[in-house]
Amino acid sequence: MSAVFSQPSLARRIAPIFQGFDGFLAFAVLLLACAGMLTMYSSGYDHGTRFVDHGRNMLLAGFIMFVVAQVPPQRLMAFAVPLYLAGVALLIAVALFGITKKGAQRWINVGMVIQPSEILKIAMPLMLAWWFQRREGQLRPLDFVVATVLLVVPIGLIMKQPDLGTALLVLAAGLSVIFFAGLSWKLIIPPVLVGLVVVSLVVGFEAPLCADGVDWHVLHDYQKQRICTLLDPTKDPLGKGFHIIQGMIAIGSGGVAGKGFMQGTQTHLEFIPERTTDFIFAAYGEEFGLAGNLALIAAFIFLIFRGLAIAMDAPTLFSRLLAGAMTMIFFTYAFVNMGMVSGILPVVGVPLPFISYGGTAMVTLGLALGVLMSISRAKRLMQS
């Protein structure tokens, strides 16, 4: 009789917590985390506790991922509207009486200093996924107009701060939801063509457009300078073009196999600016070369494809849209960071996921991973 009423073992009691966790997704993140720790150990060798702090941030992101993964997707939907409204309200508060640092008004003190724009990286796709879930089965062009307004309002407030990098990430997350919801290609192609024409004009008329005193109206001066520096960084090699030039030198000097771990001269002689944050890919490329770069890109591709697979298998429209948006966050982070360090995109403040140092970005990545794990877990538990 005692065997009948005996309590299950500890392993059996905690097994349901881990049941349904996506092993493929966890494996991809583990590979990137290992690459991040190796690179941070080398590039942050003289930055005090950067390596230890980076490890702590990763553990914090892992804990956040674990907690969020326990929340069913339908519960996540309940946070959409309150989180979005809170984020927009805080952005308005920043515009009115925010804290200014280095010429940018991005922070506010609410008992502690926070950057509200970071909230929108998650709140924006949550809100749009909630909106399209409500309209499922009866989508009209007006619904896409409303979704666009919901996206444009916080983007405008973030651009005003100014914070081009965060605005780009929020825009990418929001547009991915709108696209996955079924936006017609007829509405996508025209703005893409207009963008290509604008880029062609800027490249073709670089000299007059980038001359001193020419006002681009829609862009801040520093944003204009970043674009003009991208087109020809050698015009100011020791100033605005220094970041791009040193990043390309470091990546190119790595060759095929790289200079070896802890052997990067550009990194250790401190030629690479922001070598533990935005430009850490240059430090990685110098030490691990083309082979290492391809391996890192392959790990990101695996992560992105796994995220899209989770989105395709999601049981509800809300889950599919949200999983797709979370996946596109990783794509945008990686693509923009590698592009700007390689000299094919303007320099903006976008870190490389799991590689760059930064607590706020790591928390956002942990939340995004937790959402993907939650959606994957819900599907697996339904199948079992």
N, C-alpha and C positions, 0 to 999 in steps of 0.2 A: 504493500500500500504506500509506503514512503516514496517509492520510485515514481508512483503516479503523480504525487504532489510535489516532487522535487523541482526546484527552480531551474530554468535553463541557464546555461553557462553565460559568462560575460560576453564572449565572442558572439554567441547566438543573439543576445539582447541588442548588441550594437550593430549587428549585420544589416538590419533594415535601413540604418542611416546611410550606409554606403551602397546599398542596393540601387542599381540603375545608374551609378556614376559612369560617365563616358570615358572609357579607358583610352581611346584613340586621342581624344581632346587633351586628356591629362598628360599623355605621352609627349604630344607636340609642345605643350607648355613646359614640361620638364626639360626637354632639349633646349628650348630658348632660355630658360632660367639658368641652366648650366653655362651656356654661352655667355649670358649676362654676367654671371659671377666671375668667370675667367677674365672677361674683358675689363670688368670693374677693378679686379685685383691688379691688373697691369696698368690701366690708364689712371687709376686713382691711388697709385702707390705713394704719392706725396700729398694727398688730400686728407690727411688725418684719418678719420673714422669712416670715410666714404664706403669702403668695402663692407664693413660691419653694418653700417646704416642701410646699405643696399640689400643686404641679406635680411635685415629686420623688416624692411619695406616689403620684400617678397613674402615673408612669413605672414605679415599683416594682410597682404592681398590674398594669400592662400586661405587665411581664416575667413575673410569676407566672402570669398568664393564658396567656401564650405557652408557658411550660414545661409547665404542667398540660395544656394542649391537646394536647401530643405524647404523653401517656400514654393508652393505650387504656382504655376503660371497664372491661374485664375485669381490668386491672391495678389500677385504682382500687379494685375490690372487695376486693383483698387487704389494703388498708389499713383496712378498715372496723372489724374487731374490735380490732386493736392500738390504733388511734387512739381508739376509744370507751373502751376499758379504761384507757388512759393518761389520758384526759380526766377520767374518774370518779375515778381514783386521785389525781390532782392536786387535784380539788375536795375530796376527803376531807382531803388534806394541808392545803389552805387552811383548812378548818374547824378543824383541830387546831392549826396553828401558822402561819397566814397573816399577812400584813402588813395592818394596819388604817390606812386613810386616810379622813378626813372621816366617821368613824363606820361605815365599811363595810369588811369583811374580805374582800377580793376578790383579793388578789395574793399571790404566793409567790416567794421567791428561790431559783432553781435555777442559780446562777451568774450569772443576770440576772433581773430582776424581770419576771414574766409574769402575765397574767390568764387562768387556765385555762378559765374559762367561755367565752371566745372560741373555744376549740378545738371546743366542742360544737356551735357553729353549723354546722360542716361535718361533724363526727364523728357527730352524731345522725342526720341523714338518711342518711348512708352506712351506718350500722349497721342502721337499720330497712329500708333498701332491700336490704341483704345478707340480712337475716332473711326477708323476704318472697320474695326470689329463691330461697332454700333451700326454702321451703314452696310454691313454685309448683305449681299443679295439685292440691294437696291442702290448701288453706286451710280451717281450722276456727275456730270462735269462740275456742278456746283460744289460737290463734296471735295473735289480736288482743289477747288479755289479756296475753300475754307481751310483745308490742310496747308495750303501754301501760305495763307495769312498766319496760321499758327506757327509756321516755320520762320516767316520773315520778321515777325515782331522781335523775338529774342536775338535773331541774327543782327538786326539793325542796332539793338542796344549793345551787343558785344562789339560790333564794329566801331561804335562810337567811343569805346573806352580808350584807345583802340587796341584790339587783340585779334589780329588776322588769323593766327594759328588756331586758336580755339573756335573762332567763327567758322573756319574751314571745316573743322572736325564736326561741329554741330550741324553745319549745312550738309555734309556728306551723310551723316546718320539720318537726318530728316529726309533728304532726297531719296535715299535707299528705300525707306518705308513707302514713300509715294510711288516710286518705281515698281516695287514688288506688289503694291496694291493693284496694279494694272493700268498705270498711266500709258496712254497711247503713244506710239512712236511718232505719230504726226505732231504731237506737242513737244517731243523731246528733240527731234532733229533740228527745227529752226533755231532755237537758242544755241545749240552746239555749233551750227554753221556760223551764226553771228560771232560767237566766241573765237572761232578759227580765223574769221576775217579780221577781227580786232587784233589778234596775236600777229597775224601776217602784216598788218599795217604798222604795228609797233616795231617788229623786226625790220621791215623794209625802210621805215623812216626813223630809225633809231637816233641818228645824230640830231635832227631838229626836235624830235619829241623829248629826248633826254637832256637837251640843253638847259642850262641854268635859267631860271625865271619862267619856264614853261609850266603852266598850271594844268594838271590833269582833272581837276574839279572833283571827280568822284573818289579819288584816292588821296590819302594823306601823303605828305612829302616823303616820309620815310618809306612808305609802300612803293611810291614811284622810284625811289632810289634803289630799292631792292630789285625791282624788275630791270632797271637800267644796268645795275651791277651784274645781274645774271647774264645779260646780253654781252657785256664786255667787262669782266672783272679786272682786266689789266689797266683800265683807266685810273684806278685808285688801288694799286696793289698793296699798299701799306695801310689802307684805311678800310673803306667799305667792301673792297674786293678781297681782303685778306682771308676771311673765313673760307670762301669758295676756293681760292687758289691753294691754300694749305690743305684743305680737304682732298682736292684732286691730286696734289702731290703725294700725300700720304697713301691714298688708295693705289695710285699708279706705282709707287715705289715698292709696294708689297709683292708685285709680280704675280706669278702663278701660285707659288707655294707659300709666300709670305716670308717675313724676316724671322719669324719664330716668336714664341711666347716670351714676353718681357724684353724683346729685342728691338722694338720699334723706335727708331731714332727720332722721327718726327714727333712721336708721342712723348718720349722721355726727355727730349730736349725742349719740350713745351712749345713747339711750333704750332700745334693744333689747338685752336681756341675752343673752349667749352668741351674739352675732350672726354669728360665724364657725363655730359648731358646731351645736348643736341647734336654734337659732332662725334659721338662715340663710335659711330660706324666707320669713320676715317681711321680711328685707332685700331679697330677690329680688322679692317681691310689691310692695314699696313702689316700687322703681325701674322695674319692667317691667309692673306693673299686671295687670289681669284677662287681657289678651291674652297677656302673658308666662306667667302661671300656666297658662292653657289650653294653651299651646304646650309647657310643661314636662310637664304631665300627659299630653298626647298622646304625648310622647317616652317616658314611662314605660309607658304603655299599649302602645305599639308594642314596647318591650322585653319586656314581660310576655307579650304574645301571641306574639311570636317564640319565647320560651322554651317556651311551652306547645306550639307547633307542633313544636319540636325533640323535646319529650317524646312527643308523639303518634306521631312517625315513628321513634322509637328502636327498635332491633331486639330488645332483651331487656327483660324485666320490670324488672331492676335498673336499666337505663339510663332507662327510662320514669319509674320512681319517683324516681330521683335527679334527673333533669332537671326534673321537676315540683316537687320540693322546692326546688331551687336557684332556680327562677323565683319561687316563693312567698316566698323570702327577700327578693327585690327588692320584691315587692308589699307585704310587711309593713313593711319599712323605710320605703318611701315613704308608705304609707297612715297609719301611726302618726305619723310625723314631721309630715306636713301636717295631720293631724287635731289633734295637740296644739298646734301653732302657731296653728291657726285657732280653737281653743277648743271643739272638739267631742270631744276625748279628753283624759284626764289627762296631765299633763306627765311623761314618762319619758325616760330617756337613750337616745334612738334617733336616729342621724344620718340626714340625707337623702342617699341614694346618689349619689356622685360630686360632690355639691355641698358638703356639710359638710366641715370640716377634721377630720382624724383618721387617723393612720397605721394603727392596728389595724383599724378598720372597712374601710379601703381594701384591706388585705391580704385580709380575708375576702371582699370583693366580687371581688377579682382571682381568688381561688380558685374562687368560684362561677361566674364567667364562664369560667374555664378548664375547669371540669367540663362546662358547656354546650357549649363549643367542641369538647371531646373527643368528646362524644356525637354532635354534629352531624357532626364530621369522620369518625368511624367509619362513620356511615350513608352519607355521600357516597362514601367510599373503597370501601365494599361495592358501591354502585351502579355505580361506574366499573370 
